[in-house]
């Protein structure tokens, strides 16, 4: 059985993670630091109760990520969260199917969708944003399957620019924030840099050249609880941290 986190533990854990994010950012090499913005921490609250979200929000956290559409919809529309966390910013970080796009686009305080993995999803999100957000643009990341694992969504690295071009040229209601990867979970950093992160860096270079963009204009969303400091060192601008803040998560039934 998982131990419940005591009152105040979420806030303490959050502050510790923020300190580690700051330290990792400051220890970037000058070459890396010149190519990327300060990292954003997304607190991944999947399977966690709203009380933990409110505690993290009260401690200063604003960006929160959810993997499951229904859980995101329920939490984003929760009356207590709406009342006590007015400036919360939600990230959809899990797989998204076309029949669920409308549900996600309509939620209050949606900041971005990080999992645009093909042109059909991009077009569906674009159409929904046009219909339901009335003139606003929605920030998105293009998801890249850097590890080649069949159980992970994402466009192949050599097809990233094709999808990015579709977003930028054919989806006027979307704003490309950057590119994202989940990557393999078991890389041993003592063996060298994470190859998935290196692949995403190469993808950004390709996108920047093709799109005539500066590296700072294409964010990198990579790094989670076990490797976010390494991800920041090599250039991540958006890290998704869950269990280190909220404790081990319950198994979803």
C-alpha positions as a LaTeX table, in Angstrom:
\begin{tabular}{lrrr}
\hline
Residue & $x$ (\AA) & $y$ (\AA) & $z$ (\AA) \\
\hline
Unk1 & 0.00 & 0.00 & 0.00 \\
Unk2 & 1.28 & 3.46 & $-0.89$ \\
Unk3 & 1.94 & 5.79 & 2.01 \\
Unk4 & $-0.26$ & 8.89 & 1.90 \\
Unk5 & 1.70 & 12.13 & 1.91 \\
Unk6 & 1.18 & 14.15 & 5.06 \\
Unk7 & $-0.05$ & 17.74 & 5.04 \\
Unk8 & 2.69 & 20.01 & 3.81 \\
Unk9 & 4.76 & 17.27 & 2.19 \\
Unk10 & 3.66 & 18.18 & $-1.33$ \\
Unk11 & 4.72 & 21.80 & $-0.81$ \\
Unk12 & 8.09 & 20.73 & 0.64 \\
Unk13 & 8.69 & 18.30 & $-2.24$ \\
Unk14 & 7.69 & 20.94 & $-4.79$ \\
Unk15 & 10.10 & 23.51 & $-3.34$ \\
Unk16 & 12.89 & 20.91 & $-3.40$ \\
Unk17 & 12.20 & 20.11 & $-7.07$ \\
Unk18 & 12.09 & 23.82 & $-7.98$ \\
Unk19 & 15.47 & 24.29 & $-6.29$ \\
Unk20 & 16.87 & 21.36 & $-8.29$ \\
Unk21 & 15.41 & 22.79 & $-11.52$ \\
Unk22 & 17.04 & 26.14 & $-10.79$ \\
Unk23 & 20.40 & 24.58 & $-9.93$ \\
Unk24 & 20.37 & 22.43 & $-13.07$ \\
Unk25 & 19.54 & 25.47 & $-15.19$ \\
Unk26 & 22.36 & 27.52 & $-13.68$ \\
Unk27 & 24.85 & 24.69 & $-14.28$ \\
Unk28 & 24.14 & 24.48 & $-18.02$ \\
Unk29 & 27.13 & 25.06 & $-20.24$ \\
Unk30 & 27.19 & 28.51 & $-21.88$ \\
Unk31 & 26.60 & 26.89 & $-25.28$ \\
Unk32 & 23.43 & 25.13 & $-24.07$ \\
Unk33 & 22.22 & 28.13 & $-22.08$ \\
Unk34 & 22.47 & 30.36 & $-25.15$ \\
Unk35 & 20.12 & 28.10 & $-27.12$ \\
Unk36 & 17.23 & 27.70 & $-24.70$ \\
Unk37 & 14.93 & 29.50 & $-22.30$ \\
Unk38 & 14.58 & 28.91 & $-18.58$ \\
Unk39 & 12.91 & 25.55 & $-17.88$ \\
Unk40 & 9.25 & 25.31 & $-16.98$ \\
Unk41 & 8.19 & 22.77 & $-14.35$ \\
Unk42 & 4.99 & 20.86 & $-15.10$ \\
Unk43 & 3.72 & 19.07 & $-11.98$ \\
Unk44 & 2.18 & 15.80 & $-13.17$ \\
Unk45 & $-0.85$ & 15.21 & $-10.96$ \\
Unk46 & $-2.34$ & 12.10 & $-12.60$ \\
Unk47 & $-4.24$ & 9.83 & $-10.17$ \\
Unk48 & $-3.67$ & 12.38 & $-7.40$ \\
Unk49 & $-6.51$ & 14.04 & $-5.45$ \\
Unk50 & $-7.41$ & 17.68 & $-5.92$ \\
Unk51 & $-6.20$ & 18.52 & $-2.42$ \\
Unk52 & $-2.62$ & 17.82 & $-3.52$ \\
Unk53 & $-3.05$ & 20.03 & $-6.58$ \\
Unk54 & $-4.40$ & 22.85 & $-4.42$ \\
Unk55 & $-1.50$ & 22.47 & $-1.98$ \\
Unk56 & 1.06 & 22.66 & $-4.81$ \\
Unk57 & $-0.76$ & 25.65 & $-6.30$ \\
Unk58 & $-0.75$ & 27.39 & $-2.90$ \\
Unk59 & 3.01 & 26.82 & $-2.77$ \\
Unk60 & 3.42 & 28.66 & $-6.09$ \\
Unk61 & 3.09 & 25.98 & $-8.77$ \\
Unk62 & 0.99 & 26.96 & $-11.79$ \\
Unk63 & 1.59 & 24.39 & $-14.55$ \\
Unk64 & 0.03 & 20.95 & $-14.06$ \\
Unk65 & $-0.04$ & 17.95 & $-16.39$ \\
Unk66 & $-2.55$ & 15.13 & $-16.79$ \\
Unk67 & $-2.24$ & 11.93 & $-18.83$ \\
Unk68 & $-5.87$ & 10.87 & $-19.03$ \\
Unk69 & $-8.55$ & 12.92 & $-20.77$ \\
Unk70 & $-11.36$ & 12.12 & $-18.35$ \\
Unk71 & $-9.22$ & 12.90 & $-15.31$ \\
Unk72 & $-8.12$ & 16.20 & $-16.86$ \\
Unk73 & $-11.73$ & 17.14 & $-17.65$ \\
Unk74 & $-12.88$ & 16.33 & $-14.11$ \\
Unk75 & $-10.08$ & 18.19 & $-12.35$ \\
Unk76 & $-10.14$ & 21.24 & $-14.63$ \\
Unk77 & $-13.88$ & 21.62 & $-14.07$ \\
Unk78 & $-13.78$ & 20.93 & $-10.33$ \\
Unk79 & $-15.44$ & 23.84 & $-8.55$ \\
Unk80 & $-12.93$ & 23.94 & $-5.70$ \\
Unk81 & $-9.95$ & 23.97 & $-8.09$ \\
Unk82 & $-11.63$ & 26.67 & $-10.21$ \\
Unk83 & $-12.22$ & 28.78 & $-7.09$ \\
Unk84 & $-8.87$ & 28.28 & $-5.34$ \\
Unk85 & $-6.56$ & 27.96 & $-8.36$ \\
Unk86 & $-7.73$ & 30.67 & $-10.79$ \\
Unk87 & $-4.38$ & 30.93 & $-12.61$ \\
Unk88 & $-3.76$ & 27.20 & $-13.02$ \\
Unk89 & $-2.39$ & 26.14 & $-16.41$ \\
Unk90 & $-3.23$ & 22.64 & $-17.61$ \\
Unk91 & $-1.06$ & 20.55 & $-19.95$ \\
Unk92 & $-2.46$ & 17.49 & $-21.73$ \\
Unk93 & 0.54 & 15.17 & $-21.72$ \\
Unk94 & $-1.04$ & 11.80 & $-22.51$ \\
Unk95 & $-2.22$ & 10.13 & $-25.71$ \\
Unk96 & $-5.05$ & 12.00 & $-27.43$ \\
Unk97 & $-7.59$ & 10.43 & $-29.77$ \\
Unk98 & $-9.64$ & 12.44 & $-32.23$ \\
Unk99 & $-12.94$ & 11.59 & $-30.53$ \\
Unk100 & $-11.63$ & 13.15 & $-27.29$ \\
Unk101 & $-10.26$ & 16.38 & $-28.77$ \\
Unk102 & $-13.38$ & 18.47 & $-28.15$ \\
Unk103 & $-13.43$ & 17.48 & $-24.45$ \\
Unk104 & $-9.85$ & 18.65 & $-23.98$ \\
Unk105 & $-10.09$ & 21.87 & $-25.99$ \\
Unk106 & $-13.17$ & 22.98 & $-24.03$ \\
Unk107 & $-11.65$ & 22.67 & $-20.55$ \\
Unk108 & $-11.00$ & 25.88 & $-18.61$ \\
Unk109 & $-7.40$ & 27.05 & $-18.22$ \\
Unk110 & $-5.94$ & 24.73 & $-20.86$ \\
Unk111 & $-2.37$ & 25.92 & $-21.52$ \\
Unk112 & $-1.24$ & 23.40 & $-24.13$ \\
Unk113 & $-1.46$ & 19.93 & $-25.63$ \\
Unk114 & 1.96 & 18.25 & $-25.65$ \\
Unk115 & 0.99 & 15.19 & $-27.67$ \\
Unk116 & 0.34 & 16.20 & $-31.28$ \\
Unk117 & 1.60 & 13.03 & $-32.96$ \\
Unk118 & 0.18 & 13.15 & $-36.50$ \\
Unk119 & $-1.46$ & 15.52 & $-38.97$ \\
Unk120 & $-4.96$ & 14.17 & $-38.34$ \\
Unk121 & $-4.79$ & 14.99 & $-34.63$ \\
Unk122 & $-3.30$ & 18.40 & $-35.43$ \\
Unk123 & $-6.12$ & 19.18 & $-37.84$ \\
Unk124 & $-8.78$ & 17.94 & $-35.42$ \\
Unk125 & $-7.38$ & 20.10 & $-32.60$ \\
Unk126 & $-7.14$ & 23.08 & $-34.95$ \\
Unk127 & $-10.80$ & 22.71 & $-35.98$ \\
Unk128 & $-11.92$ & 22.38 & $-32.37$ \\
Unk129 & $-9.95$ & 25.44 & $-31.30$ \\
Unk130 & $-11.47$ & 27.45 & $-34.14$ \\
Unk131 & $-14.97$ & 26.36 & $-33.11$ \\
Unk132 & $-14.78$ & 26.55 & $-29.33$ \\
Unk133 & $-12.04$ & 29.06 & $-28.45$ \\
Unk134 & $-13.30$ & 31.80 & $-30.77$ \\
Unk135 & $-10.24$ & 33.45 & $-32.19$ \\
Unk136 & $-7.75$ & 32.24 & $-29.62$ \\
Unk137 & $-4.75$ & 30.09 & $-30.46$ \\
Unk138 & $-3.78$ & 26.96 & $-28.53$ \\
Unk139 & $-0.17$ & 26.13 & $-27.77$ \\
Unk140 & 0.98 & 22.66 & $-28.83$ \\
Unk141 & 4.06 & 20.45 & $-28.84$ \\
Unk142 & 4.73 & 17.94 & $-31.61$ \\
Unk143 & 5.46 & 14.57 & $-30.00$ \\
Unk144 & 8.46 & 12.62 & $-31.32$ \\
Unk145 & 8.99 & 8.89 & $-30.77$ \\
Unk146 & 12.73 & 9.11 & $-30.25$ \\
Unk147 & 13.11 & 5.59 & $-28.84$ \\
Unk148 & 11.27 & 3.77 & $-31.63$ \\
Unk149 & 9.18 & 1.85 & $-29.10$ \\
Unk150 & 5.91 & 0.59 & $-30.57$ \\
Unk151 & 3.97 & 1.33 & $-27.38$ \\
Unk152 & 4.79 & 5.04 & $-27.57$ \\
Unk153 & 3.04 & 7.63 & $-29.70$ \\
Unk154 & 4.91 & 10.20 & $-31.71$ \\
Unk155 & 6.16 & 10.94 & $-35.17$ \\
Unk156 & 9.41 & 9.36 & $-36.34$ \\
Unk157 & 12.44 & 11.65 & $-35.98$ \\
Unk158 & 12.93 & 11.90 & $-39.74$ \\
Unk159 & 9.30 & 13.01 & $-40.18$ \\
Unk160 & 9.25 & 15.74 & $-37.52$ \\
Unk161 & 9.58 & 18.68 & $-39.86$ \\
Unk162 & 6.76 & 17.38 & $-42.07$ \\
Unk163 & 4.39 & 17.44 & $-39.09$ \\
Unk164 & 5.75 & 20.76 & $-37.81$ \\
Unk165 & 5.13 & 22.24 & $-41.27$ \\
Unk166 & 1.56 & 20.95 & $-41.21$ \\
Unk167 & 0.99 & 22.64 & $-37.84$ \\
Unk168 & 2.56 & 25.94 & $-38.85$ \\
Unk169 & 1.13 & 26.13 & $-42.38$ \\
Unk170 & $-2.23$ & 24.33 & $-42.21$ \\
Unk171 & $-3.36$ & 24.86 & $-38.60$ \\
Unk172 & $-3.75$ & 28.63 & $-38.12$ \\
Unk173 & $-5.41$ & 28.22 & $-34.72$ \\
Unk174 & $-2.43$ & 26.36 & $-33.24$ \\
Unk175 & 0.77 & 27.91 & $-31.91$ \\
Unk176 & 3.78 & 25.63 & $-32.09$ \\
Unk177 & 5.55 & 25.80 & $-28.74$ \\
Unk178 & 8.10 & 23.10 & $-29.51$ \\
Unk179 & 8.75 & 19.36 & $-29.71$ \\
Unk180 & 8.38 & 16.70 & $-27.03$ \\
Unk181 & 9.59 & 13.20 & $-26.25$ \\
Unk182 & 8.92 & 10.65 & $-23.54$ \\
Unk183 & 11.91 & 8.47 & $-24.41$ \\
Unk184 & 12.98 & 5.19 & $-22.89$ \\
Unk185 & 12.67 & 4.95 & $-19.11$ \\
Unk186 & 15.73 & 2.84 & $-18.33$ \\
Unk187 & 18.70 & 4.77 & $-19.68$ \\
Unk188 & 21.74 & 4.58 & $-17.39$ \\
Unk189 & 23.26 & 8.07 & $-17.31$ \\
Unk190 & 26.62 & 6.60 & $-16.23$ \\
Unk191 & 26.82 & 5.31 & $-19.82$ \\
Unk192 & 26.58 & 8.83 & $-21.25$ \\
Unk193 & 23.89 & 11.33 & $-22.32$ \\
Unk194 & 20.38 & 10.04 & $-22.88$ \\
Unk195 & 20.21 & 9.15 & $-26.60$ \\
Unk196 & 16.52 & 10.10 & $-26.76$ \\
Unk197 & 17.34 & 13.62 & $-25.63$ \\
Unk198 & 20.18 & 13.82 & $-28.13$ \\
Unk199 & 17.78 & 12.74 & $-30.87$ \\
Unk200 & 15.31 & 15.47 & $-29.89$ \\
Unk201 & 18.11 & 18.04 & $-30.00$ \\
Unk202 & 18.92 & 16.92 & $-33.55$ \\
Unk203 & 15.23 & 17.15 & $-34.43$ \\
Unk204 & 15.16 & 20.75 & $-33.19$ \\
Unk205 & 18.19 & 21.60 & $-35.29$ \\
Unk206 & 16.46 & 20.14 & $-38.35$ \\
Unk207 & 13.24 & 22.03 & $-37.62$ \\
Unk208 & 15.06 & 25.31 & $-37.01$ \\
Unk209 & 16.94 & 25.04 & $-40.29$ \\
Unk210 & 13.83 & 24.12 & $-42.29$ \\
Unk211 & 11.55 & 26.66 & $-40.61$ \\
Unk212 & 14.14 & 29.48 & $-40.39$ \\
Unk213 & 13.75 & 29.57 & $-36.60$ \\
Unk214 & 16.17 & 30.28 & $-33.80$ \\
Unk215 & 16.64 & 27.41 & $-31.29$ \\
Unk216 & 15.04 & 29.51 & $-28.54$ \\
Unk217 & 11.85 & 29.60 & $-30.62$ \\
Unk218 & 11.46 & 25.80 & $-30.48$ \\
Unk219 & 11.05 & 24.51 & $-26.93$ \\
Unk220 & 12.09 & 21.02 & $-25.87$ \\
Unk221 & 9.77 & 19.10 & $-23.57$ \\
Unk222 & 11.81 & 16.23 & $-22.17$ \\
Unk223 & 12.75 & 14.89 & $-18.76$ \\
Unk224 & 10.71 & 13.42 & $-15.91$ \\
Unk225 & 11.19 & 12.57 & $-12.23$ \\
Unk226 & 14.17 & 10.28 & $-12.77$ \\
Unk227 & 16.11 & 12.40 & $-15.25$ \\
Unk228 & 14.83 & 15.99 & $-15.32$ \\
Unk229 & 18.13 & 17.49 & $-14.16$ \\
Unk230 & 20.04 & 15.77 & $-16.97$ \\
Unk231 & 17.34 & 16.89 & $-19.42$ \\
Unk232 & 17.76 & 20.51 & $-18.30$ \\
Unk233 & 21.55 & 20.25 & $-18.57$ \\
Unk234 & 21.28 & 19.28 & $-22.24$ \\
Unk235 & 18.61 & 21.85 & $-23.09$ \\
Unk236 & 15.10 & 20.94 & $-21.93$ \\
Unk237 & 12.79 & 23.91 & $-21.41$ \\
Unk238 & 9.80 & 21.92 & $-20.10$ \\
Unk239 & 10.13 & 19.07 & $-17.57$ \\
Unk240 & 7.26 & 16.87 & $-16.39$ \\
Unk241 & 7.68 & 15.75 & $-12.77$ \\
Unk242 & 5.09 & 13.71 & $-10.91$ \\
Unk243 & 6.13 & 11.16 & $-8.27$ \\
Unk244 & 8.99 & 13.29 & $-6.91$ \\
Unk245 & 6.43 & 15.97 & $-6.02$ \\
Unk246 & 3.30 & 13.98 & $-5.24$ \\
Unk247 & 4.69 & 10.60 & $-4.18$ \\
Unk248 & 4.32 & 7.27 & $-5.98$ \\
Unk249 & 1.08 & 7.21 & $-7.88$ \\
Unk250 & $-1.76$ & 4.77 & $-7.44$ \\
Unk251 & $-2.16$ & 2.15 & $-10.15$ \\
Unk252 & $-5.04$ & 3.21 & $-12.41$ \\
Unk253 & $-7.74$ & 0.56 & $-12.48$ \\
\hline
\end{tabular}
